[in-house]
Amino acid sequence: MAIVNATDQTFATETGEGVVVVDFWAPWCGPCRMIAPVLEEVDQEMGDKVKIVKVNVDENQETAAKYGVMSIPTLYVFKNGEVVDKVVGYQPKEALVQLLEKHV
């Protein structure tokens, strides 16, 4: 499954079903750029079980505010529309896979 870019308007639809990782990020954020290839690898390995959605906090401030995103990258894990986990900051791939395995 490809990584999806969500907006304030499409967020609920994109996170409503199954296990979804939401990456709150911004183009100017160094750690966000570091985690992007990690998320791509996770998508390749777990894309059949996990959907990855990216939300640009500069363009989608309503959603970022709703979830209290104060620093980026912040990753939320949703399961059928409900938040089940959250991590802030850069995560190595192994840590992300381990986090996701708990929910799939």
HELIX and SHEET records of a PDB file:
HELIX    1   1 PHE A   11  THR A   15  1                                   5    
HELIX    2   2 GLY A   30  MET A   46  1                                  17    
HELIX    3   3 GLN A   61  LYS A   66  1                                   6    
HELIX    4   4 LYS A   93  GLU A  101  1                                   9    
SHEET    1   A 5 VAL A   4  ALA A   6  0                                        
SHEET    2   A 5 VAL A  50  ASN A  56  1                                        
SHEET    3   A 5 VAL A  19  TRP A  25  1                                        
SHEET    4   A 5 THR A  74  LYS A  79 -1                                        
SHEET    5   A 5 GLU A  82  VAL A  88 -1                                        
END                                                                             
